[in-house]
Amino acid sequence: MATLVANSVKAVLVAPFHNFIHKDFHEVVKRMTLVDKLLFLIIHFVDKLGIWHRLPVFLGLIYLSIRRHLHQEYNLFNVGKTPAGVRFNPADFPFRTADGEFNDPFNEGAGSEDSFFGRNVLPVDQRNKLLKPNPMVVATKLLARRNLKDTGKQFNMIAASWIQFMIHDWIDHLEDTQQIELTAPAEVASQCPLKSFKFYKTKEVPTGFYEIKTGHLNRRTPWWDASAIYGSDEKSLKKVRTFKDGKLKISKDGLLLHEDDDGRAISGDVRNSWAGVSLLQALFVMEHNSVCDALKKEYPELGDEELYRHARLVTSAIIAKIHTIDWTVELLKTDTLHAAMRANWYGLLGKKFKDTFGHVGGVILSGLVGLKKPENHGVPYSLTEEFVSVYRMHSLLPDDLLLRDINAATGPNKSPPLSKQIAMPNLIGINGEKMLSGIGFTRQMVSMGHQACAALELWNYPLWLRDIIPQNPDGTERPDHVDLPALEIFRDRERSVARYNAFRRALLLIPISKWEDLTDDAESIKTLREVYGNDVEELDLLVGLMAEKKIKGFAISETAFIIFVIMATRRLEADRFFTSNFNEETYTKKGLERVNTTESLKDVLDRHYPEMTKKWMNSSSAFSVWDSAPNARNPIPLYLRVPQ
């Protein structure tokens, strides 16, 4: 009886808004609780006006907080069985394990190597549409670079390398042994560097679960555990450790060591890498070793294993913090997102309050880091298929690295003169390692700092990635070249990731009804019609993300950003080493102090190369182009600002 009354009340309250709510959301709204219905009406009203990013910062934060709540309720789907009634004692594992196990006290396998990718959107079977339209047509007509478009002063090549560094930490699909071949249709064959190419299917694995019956496995550990430098299993970890004073292997010149037989880099993950990623791996190996030195000095009784474990916790947390309050702030360069990302780490009360009084008042006041217990919202932690899809950012890469002369006098804004250009293919894999050894750490970092990365837009996917040699997990090269943009289109379809419009609907974003809703560019609209006809439902997700009109200050689309809203929070709040175990007992007092006093990538660079930023960096962040002006001081408190 009570349920009947409650449902009647809900129906009466929501009925007046039936026509106001977009017809595509009627079904999902029916399933919501009364409170969630009311919260949905708030964000839907704002979305119809298209103004959330123009709201005063504090109101923008409320909008994002409501969205995050709704997505945590309706956009987290488990893949695979969940163990019942099994619990381990976290005190037995006060450290990050090699393969990511024993983080979640109620699910020891959550987030481990070879665990399932989860879902933010229920899978959409596309087996009958894998070649509709042909991925090589899509790549040729809508993605392939015509003329390089960059991000201006906002985002540099260090920033582009950073997200690849993170991908090497988080995600990599296990492949099948069966190969597929894609062939270019006659209409585009003359424009394709490869007329056909072969690649391995993504391995499809039964889940043993009634709702989502098959899934895909993640070779990497999806926790924020810096597995890009430590590896995702015991074998990889042993390869990078010195087993002396907790340290990792690094060369005397501050670069990664190489295998004796063929020159492959020695690091946690070397698959499909390039010199920019290797440089960041080397930097954080140095950071790990520096933490070991500081801990050994403070606690001389600690042995090799204890030093390693504490240093890994500290280094992983520093990487997560830099990504949260430095990299993401430059990616989404608005006051609202600056406030939001700092609130994720520190809460609305801010750093000074948290440093003084600790974590008080829950997520809103003190942030996600330091919560009393991890929170997974009833769904075991994983990264998701949709997360993988929105992180398809190869368009950030340019055609050439612009190498600077660091021995010459600097020009305006600390800019060293251009020395020469190196084609990007020469910086990949084993050849890239050799090239980096000749360039050196400082020159490579300074050069990447002063070069803008490319933009995430249509017709900006590097042509050199259309004929690229993929690698095996151990970094050895495969015999078959691939057309990467075509392969990425195929991968989303193969993995049952919803196409653009269905993707937006599932994320409670108003779908497009015509191409003009997506973009104002006449040539884009013409080509979209040429490839997809007038059926906007067929639009591939990657193409939609590149074509979408961007919010001012955003280097990515709003659609991709919504996945960030869910998953950036989840990476922190579901991990006990950022919540219940983010304390002096687990990290040591000295280790936690290191995390709490590091605010940016610049801080890490200053520790290891103190002259670098002083001499060559003019910008406020190491992720924006280094000769750009530093951020101007704004006397208006951040939460009281109104976007211009």
C-alpha positions in Angstrom: 0.0 0.0 0.0 2.8 2.4 1.0 4.6 1.7 -2.3 1.4 2.4 -4.3 0.9 5.7 -2.5 4.6 6.7 -3.1 4.3 5.9 -6.8 1.1 7.9 -7.0 2.7 10.9 -5.4 5.7 10.6 -7.8 3.3 10.4 -10.8 1.3 13.4 -9.6 4.5 15.5 -9.0 6.2 14.6 -12.3 3.1 14.6 -14.6 3.1 18.4 -15.2 6.7 18.1 -16.5 6.0 15.3 -19.0 6.0 17.5 -22.0 8.9 19.5 -20.7 11.2 16.4 -20.5 12.7 15.3 -23.8 10.8 12.3 -25.0 14.0 10.1 -25.1 14.2 10.4 -21.3 10.7 9.5 -20.3 11.6 5.8 -19.6 14.7 6.5 -17.5 12.9 9.2 -15.5 10.1 6.7 -14.7 12.7 4.4 -13.0 14.2 7.2 -10.9 13.4 7.9 -7.2 11.4 11.0 -6.5 14.5 13.0 -5.4 16.4 11.9 -8.5 13.5 13.0 -10.7 13.6 16.4 -9.2 17.4 16.6 -9.6 17.0 15.5 -13.2 14.5 18.3 -13.8 17.1 20.8 -12.6 19.9 19.7 -14.9 17.5 19.1 -17.8 16.3 22.6 -17.5 19.8 24.0 -17.5 20.8 21.7 -20.5 17.9 22.9 -22.5 19.2 26.5 -22.1 22.8 25.3 -22.7 24.2 27.5 -20.0 25.7 25.3 -17.2 29.3 26.4 -18.2 28.2 30.0 -18.1 26.7 29.9 -14.7 28.5 31.5 -11.7 31.1 29.1 -10.5 29.3 28.1 -7.4 26.1 27.3 -9.3 28.2 25.4 -11.9 29.6 23.3 -9.1 26.0 22.5 -8.0 25.1 21.4 -11.5 28.1 19.2 -11.8 27.5 17.7 -8.3 23.9 16.8 -9.3 25.1 15.3 -12.6 27.7 13.2 -10.8 25.1 11.9 -8.4 22.7 10.8 -11.2 25.5 9.1 -13.1 26.7 7.3 -10.1 23.1 6.0 -9.7 22.3 5.2 -13.3 25.6 4.9 -15.2 27.7 2.3 -13.4 27.1 -1.3 -14.6 29.1 -4.2 -13.3 30.5 -6.8 -15.7 31.2 -10.2 -14.3 30.2 -11.9 -11.0 30.6 -10.2 -7.6 31.9 -12.4 -4.8 29.4 -12.7 -1.9 30.3 -12.8 1.8 34.1 -12.8 1.2 36.2 -10.3 3.0 39.9 -9.9 3.7 41.6 -7.8 6.3 43.0 -4.6 4.8 45.6 -4.6 7.5 47.2 -7.6 5.9 47.9 -5.6 2.7 48.9 -2.1 3.7 50.5 -1.7 0.3 49.7 -1.8 -3.4 50.1 -5.3 -4.8 51.9 -6.0 -8.1 48.7 -7.1 -9.9 46.2 -4.7 -8.2 44.5 -7.4 -6.0 43.5 -6.8 -2.4 42.5 -3.1 -2.6 38.7 -3.5 -2.1 38.2 -5.3 1.2 35.0 -7.0 -0.1 36.2 -8.0 -3.5 39.9 -8.9 -3.6 40.0 -9.1 -7.4 38.4 -5.7 -8.2 40.8 -3.6 -10.2 43.3 -6.3 -10.7 45.1 -7.4 -13.8 42.8 -9.2 -16.3 39.6 -8.1 -14.5 36.6 -7.0 -16.6 36.1 -3.6 -18.1 32.9 -2.2 -16.6 30.2 -0.1 -18.4 28.8 3.4 -18.1 26.3 2.6 -20.8 24.7 -0.8 -21.5 26.3 -2.6 -24.5 24.7 -2.0 -27.9 25.2 -5.1 -30.2 26.7 -3.9 -33.5 27.8 -7.2 -35.0 25.6 -6.6 -38.0 27.0 -3.0 -38.4 30.7 -3.5 -37.9 31.4 -2.2 -41.5 28.6 0.3 -41.8 29.9 2.7 -42.8 33.3 1.2 -43.6 35.8 2.3 -40.9 38.4 3.1 -43.6 35.9 5.4 -45.3 35.2 7.2 -41.9 38.9 7.5 -41.2 39.7 8.9 -44.7 36.8 11.3 -45.1 36.4 12.6 -41.5 39.4 11.9 -39.4 42.6 12.0 -41.5 44.6 15.2 -41.0 44.5 17.8 -43.8 46.3 20.6 -42.1 47.6 20.5 -38.5 45.3 22.4 -36.1 46.8 22.9 -32.6 45.6 24.0 -29.2 47.2 27.4 -29.2 48.9 28.1 -25.8 46.5 26.0 -23.7 48.0 22.5 -24.0 51.5 21.4 -24.9 53.3 18.2 -25.9 54.0 17.3 -22.3 50.2 17.3 -21.7 49.7 15.1 -24.7 52.4 12.7 -23.5 50.9 12.8 -20.0 47.6 11.3 -21.0 49.3 8.5 -22.8 51.4 7.9 -19.7 48.1 7.6 -17.8 46.7 5.2 -20.4 49.7 3.0 -19.9 48.7 3.0 -16.2 45.0 2.2 -16.6 43.8 0.3 -19.7 44.7 -2.2 -22.4 42.3 -4.8 -23.8 43.3 -8.5 -23.9 43.3 -9.6 -27.6 42.1 -12.9 -29.2 44.4 -15.0 -31.3 42.1 -14.7 -34.3 42.9 -12.0 -36.9 40.5 -9.8 -38.8 41.3 -8.0 -42.1 39.8 -4.6 -43.1 40.0 -3.6 -46.8 39.7 -0.1 -48.1 36.7 0.4 -50.5 37.4 1.6 -54.0 36.1 5.1 -53.2 38.9 5.8 -50.7 41.6 3.2 -51.5 43.8 5.7 -53.3 43.8 7.9 -50.2 44.6 5.1 -47.8 48.3 4.4 -47.0 47.3 0.8 -46.4 44.9 -0.8 -48.9 44.1 -3.4 -46.2 45.4 -4.4 -42.8 45.1 -7.2 -40.3 44.7 -7.1 -36.5 43.6 -9.2 -33.6 40.0 -9.2 -32.4 39.3 -8.1 -28.8 38.9 -11.2 -26.8 35.3 -11.8 -25.7 34.9 -13.6 -22.4 31.7 -15.0 -20.8 30.9 -13.1 -17.6 28.8 -15.8 -15.9 26.4 -12.9 -15.3 22.7 -12.8 -16.4 22.5 -9.1 -17.5 25.8 -8.5 -19.4 26.7 -11.9 -20.7 30.1 -11.3 -22.2 32.8 -8.7 -21.6 36.5 -7.8 -22.2 39.5 -8.1 -19.9 41.9 -5.3 -18.9 45.6 -6.4 -19.1 46.6 -3.4 -17.0 45.5 -2.7 -13.4 42.9 0.1 -13.6 43.7 1.5 -10.1 45.7 4.7 -10.0 48.8 2.7 -9.0 51.4 4.0 -11.4 51.6 0.6 -13.2 53.1 2.4 -16.2 56.4 2.4 -14.2 55.9 -0.6 -11.9 54.0 -3.0 -14.3 50.8 -4.9 -13.7 52.2 -8.2 -12.5 55.0 -9.6 -10.4 57.2 -10.4 -13.4 57.2 -6.9 -14.7 57.8 -5.5 -11.2 60.9 -7.6 -10.7 62.3 -6.4 -14.0 62.2 -2.8 -12.9 63.4 -3.1 -9.3 67.0 -2.9 -8.1 66.1 -4.7 -4.8 68.3 -2.2 -3.0 66.9 0.6 -0.8 63.5 0.2 -2.5 64.7 1.7 -5.7 63.9 1.3 -9.4 66.3 1.0 -12.3 67.3 4.2 -14.1 70.3 5.2 -16.2 72.9 7.7 -15.0 71.7 10.3 -17.5 68.1 10.1 -16.1 66.6 8.1 -18.9 65.1 4.5 -18.9 67.6 1.7 -19.2 67.3 -0.6 -22.2 67.2 -4.3 -22.8 70.7 -5.6 -23.9 69.4 -7.6 -26.8 67.3 -5.1 -28.8 67.1 -1.8 -27.0 63.6 -2.0 -25.7 63.0 0.3 -22.7 62.9 -1.3 -19.2 59.8 0.1 -17.6 56.4 -1.1 -16.2 54.7 -0.8 -19.5 56.5 -0.3 -22.9 53.8 -1.3 -25.4 53.1 1.1 -28.2 55.1 3.8 -26.5 57.1 6.8 -27.7 59.8 9.1 -26.4 57.4 11.5 -24.7 55.9 8.7 -22.6 59.4 7.3 -21.8 60.5 10.7 -20.6 57.6 10.8 -18.0 58.2 7.2 -17.0 61.9 8.2 -16.3 60.9 11.3 -14.4 58.7 9.3 -12.0 61.2 6.6 -11.6 63.5 9.4 -10.4 60.7 10.6 -8.1 60.2 7.1 -6.7 63.9 6.8 -6.0 64.0 10.3 -4.4 61.2 9.3 -2.1 63.2 6.2 -1.2 66.1 8.4 -0.2 64.0 10.7 1.9 62.3 7.8 3.7 65.6 6.0 4.3 67.1 9.1 5.8 64.0 9.6 8.1 63.5 6.0 8.9 66.9 4.2 8.7 65.4 1.0 10.1 63.2 0.4 6.9 64.4 -2.3 4.6 64.3 -2.6 0.8 60.7 -4.0 0.6 59.2 -1.5 3.0 60.9 1.4 1.3 59.7 0.2 -2.1 56.1 -0.2 -0.9 55.9 3.2 0.8 57.6 5.0 -2.2 55.2 3.4 -4.6 52.2 4.7 -2.6 53.7 8.2 -2.4 54.6 8.3 -6.1 51.2 6.9 -7.2 49.4 9.6 -5.1 51.6 12.4 -6.5 50.8 11.3 -10.1 47.0 11.1 -9.2 47.2 14.6 -7.6 49.0 16.1 -10.6 46.4 14.7 -13.0 43.6 16.0 -10.8 44.6 19.5 -10.0 47.1 20.4 -12.7 46.6 18.4 -16.0 42.8 18.4 -15.9 42.7 22.1 -15.0 44.6 22.9 -18.1 42.5 20.5 -20.2 39.3 22.1 -19.1 40.5 25.7 -18.6 37.6 27.4 -16.9 37.1 28.7 -13.4 34.3 26.2 -12.8 36.5 23.2 -13.5 39.5 24.7 -11.7 37.2 24.9 -8.6 35.7 21.4 -9.3 39.0 19.6 -9.5 40.5 21.2 -6.4 37.2 20.4 -4.6 37.7 16.7 -5.7 41.0 16.6 -3.9 40.6 19.2 -1.1 36.9 19.9 -0.8 35.2 23.3 -0.7 37.1 24.3 2.4 40.3 24.2 0.5 43.9 23.1 1.1 44.8 25.3 4.0 41.8 24.1 6.1 42.4 20.4 5.2 46.1 20.7 6.0 45.3 22.2 9.4 42.3 20.3 10.5 42.3 17.1 8.4 39.3 15.6 6.6 36.1 16.9 8.1 32.5 17.2 6.9 32.5 14.6 4.1 33.1 14.8 0.3 31.7 18.3 -0.2 33.7 20.1 2.4 36.9 18.0 2.4 37.0 16.2 -0.9 37.3 12.6 -1.9 40.9 12.1 -0.7 41.0 11.0 3.0 37.4 9.7 3.2 36.8 7.3 6.1 36.1 4.5 3.8 36.1 3.8 0.0 32.9 4.2 -1.9 32.1 2.2 -5.1 28.3 2.9 -5.2 27.5 -0.8 -5.0 29.4 -1.6 -8.2 32.9 -3.2 -8.1 35.6 -0.8 -9.2 36.8 -1.0 -12.8 37.5 1.4 -15.6 34.9 1.2 -18.4 34.5 0.6 -22.1 33.1 4.1 -22.5 36.1 5.5 -20.6 38.4 3.9 -23.1 36.4 5.3 -26.0 36.5 8.9 -24.8 40.2 8.7 -24.2 40.9 8.1 -27.9 43.1 11.2 -28.1 45.7 10.3 -30.8 44.8 13.5 -32.6 46.7 15.4 -29.9 49.9 14.2 -31.6 51.6 16.5 -34.2 53.5 15.5 -37.3 56.9 16.5 -36.0 58.6 17.3 -32.7 60.1 20.8 -32.8 63.5 20.4 -31.1 64.9 23.4 -29.3 68.4 24.6 -28.9 68.9 24.8 -25.1 72.5 26.0 -25.4 71.4 29.2 -27.2 70.2 32.4 -25.5 66.4 32.4 -24.9 64.1 34.7 -26.7 60.9 36.4 -25.5 59.1 34.6 -22.6 62.0 32.2 -22.0 61.7 30.6 -25.4 64.8 28.8 -26.8 65.3 28.9 -30.6 64.1 26.1 -32.8 66.9 23.8 -33.8 65.4 21.1 -36.0 62.3 19.0 -36.6 62.0 15.3 -36.0 59.3 13.3 -37.7 57.1 11.7 -35.0 57.5 8.1 -36.5 61.2 8.4 -35.6 60.3 8.8 -31.9 58.3 5.6 -31.6 59.3 2.3 -30.0 63.0 1.2 -30.1 64.0 3.8 -32.6 62.4 6.4 -30.3 64.5 5.2 -27.4 67.7 5.6 -29.4 66.7 9.0 -30.5 65.8 10.1 -27.0 69.2 8.9 -25.7 70.8 11.3 -28.3 68.5 14.2 -27.4 68.7 13.9 -23.6 66.1 14.5 -20.9 66.4 18.3 -20.6 66.3 19.1 -24.3 63.3 16.7 -24.9 61.3 18.1 -22.0 62.0 21.7 -22.8 61.1 21.1 -26.5 57.8 19.4 -25.6 57.1 22.2 -23.1 57.4 24.8 -25.8 55.4 23.0 -28.5 51.6 23.1 -28.6 49.9 19.8 -29.1 47.3 19.2 -31.8 43.6 19.7 -31.3 40.8 17.1 -30.9 38.9 18.0 -34.0 37.8 16.5 -37.3 40.5 16.1 -40.0 43.2 16.2 -37.4 44.2 12.6 -36.9 47.9 12.2 -37.8 48.4 10.6 -41.2 51.5 8.8 -39.9 49.2 6.8 -37.6 47.4 5.4 -40.6 50.5 3.2 -41.3 51.9 2.3 -37.9 53.5 -0.8 -36.5 51.7 -2.1 -33.5 53.5 -3.9 -30.7 53.0 -6.9 -28.5 52.7 -6.4 -24.7 56.5 -6.9 -24.3 57.2 -4.0 -26.7 58.3 -6.2 -29.6 57.0 -5.3 -33.0 54.3 -7.1 -34.9 54.6 -7.9 -38.6 51.3 -6.3 -39.7 51.0 -2.5 -39.9 47.6 -1.0 -39.0 45.5 2.1 -39.9 44.9 3.3 -36.4 41.9 5.7 -36.9 40.1 3.0 -38.9 40.9 0.5 -36.2 39.6 2.8 -33.4 36.3 3.2 -35.2 36.1 -0.6 -35.5 37.1 -1.2 -31.9 34.1 0.9 -30.5 31.7 -1.1 -32.7 33.3 -4.4 -31.9 33.1 -3.7 -28.1 29.4 -2.8 -28.3 30.0 0.9 -27.3 27.0 2.9 -28.2 27.2 5.3 -31.1 27.2 9.0 -30.5 23.5 9.8 -30.1 22.7 6.7 -28.1 25.8 7.5 -25.9 24.5 11.0 -25.2 21.0 9.7 -24.4 22.4 7.2 -21.9 24.3 10.0 -20.2 21.1 12.1 -19.9 22.5 14.6 -22.5 20.0 15.9 -25.1 20.6 14.0 -28.4 21.1 15.7 -31.7 18.3 15.5 -34.3 20.2 16.9 -37.2 23.8 17.5 -38.2 23.4 21.2 -37.5 22.9 20.4 -33.8 26.4 19.0 -33.7 28.4 21.6 -35.6 28.1 24.9 -37.3 30.8 24.1 -39.9 29.3 23.7 -43.4 32.0 21.5 -44.7 31.7 19.1 -41.7 27.9 18.9 -42.2 28.4 18.2 -45.9 30.9 15.4 -45.2 28.9 13.9 -42.4 25.9 13.6 -44.7 28.1 12.1 -47.4 29.4 9.4 -45.0 26.3 8.8 -42.8 23.4 10.1 -44.9 20.8 11.9 -42.9 20.7 9.3 -40.1 22.3 10.9 -37.1 21.9 7.7 -35.2 24.6 6.0 -37.2 27.3 8.6 -36.2 30.3 6.9 -34.7 31.2 8.1 -31.2 34.8 9.1 -32.0 33.6 11.2 -35.0 30.9 12.9 -32.9 33.4 13.7 -30.1 35.7 15.4 -32.7 32.9 17.2 -34.5 31.0 18.5 -31.4 31.1 22.2 -30.7 33.3 22.7 -27.7 32.7 24.7 -24.6 35.0 27.7 -24.4 38.2 26.6 -22.6 37.6 22.9 -23.1 40.1 20.9 -25.2 37.6 18.0 -25.2 33.9 17.7 -26.0 31.2 18.0 -23.4 30.1 14.4 -24.2 33.5 13.1 -23.3 33.7 15.3 -20.3 30.6 13.7 -18.7 32.4 10.4 -18.6 35.2 12.3 -16.9 32.8 13.6 -14.3 31.9 10.0 -13.3 35.2 8.3 -13.6 37.6 11.0 -12.3 35.7 10.8 -9.0 35.6 7.0 -9.1 39.3 6.5 -9.5 39.8 8.3 -6.2 36.8 7.4 -4.0 36.8 3.7 -4.7 40.5 3.2 -3.8 41.3 2.7 -0.1 44.8 4.1 -0.6 43.2 7.5 -1.4 40.5 7.1 1.3 40.7 5.0 4.4 44.4 4.2 4.0 45.4 7.8 3.0 47.2 8.3 6.3 50.6 8.5 8.0 50.4 4.9 9.2 50.2 3.6 5.5 52.3 6.3 3.8 54.6 7.3 6.7 54.5 10.9 8.0 57.3 11.9 5.6 55.7 10.2 2.6 52.3 11.9 3.2 54.1 15.2 3.7 55.6 14.7 0.2 52.2 14.1 -1.3 50.6 17.1 0.5 53.3 19.5 -0.6 53.3 18.6 -4.3 50.8 20.6 -6.2 51.9 20.3 -9.8 54.2 18.7 -12.4 56.4 21.8 -12.1 57.1 20.8 -8.4 58.4 17.4 -9.5 60.5 18.9 -12.3 61.9 21.5 -9.8 63.0 18.6 -7.5 65.0 16.9 -10.1 65.9 19.7 -12.6 65.8 22.9 -10.5 67.2 25.1 -13.3 64.8 23.9 -16.0 61.6 25.8 -15.2 63.5 28.8 -13.9 65.3 29.2 -17.2 62.8 28.0 -19.8 59.3 28.1 -18.3 57.2 31.3 -18.3 53.8 29.7 -17.9 52.0 28.9 -14.6 51.6 25.2 -15.5 54.0 22.8 -17.0 51.1 21.5 -19.2 50.5 24.8 -21.0 52.9 26.1 -23.6 55.9 27.3 -21.7 56.3 30.7 -23.4 52.7 31.7 -22.6 52.0 34.3 -20.0 51.5 33.1 -16.4 47.9 33.1 -15.1 46.9 36.7 -14.1 46.0 37.2 -10.4 42.2 37.4 -10.0 41.2 39.2 -6.8 37.7 37.7 -6.9 37.5 34.5 -4.8 37.2 31.4 -7.1 33.8 30.3 -6.0 32.3 33.8 -6.5 33.5 34.2 -10.1 31.3 34.4 -13.1 32.6 33.0 -16.5 33.2 35.7 -19.1 
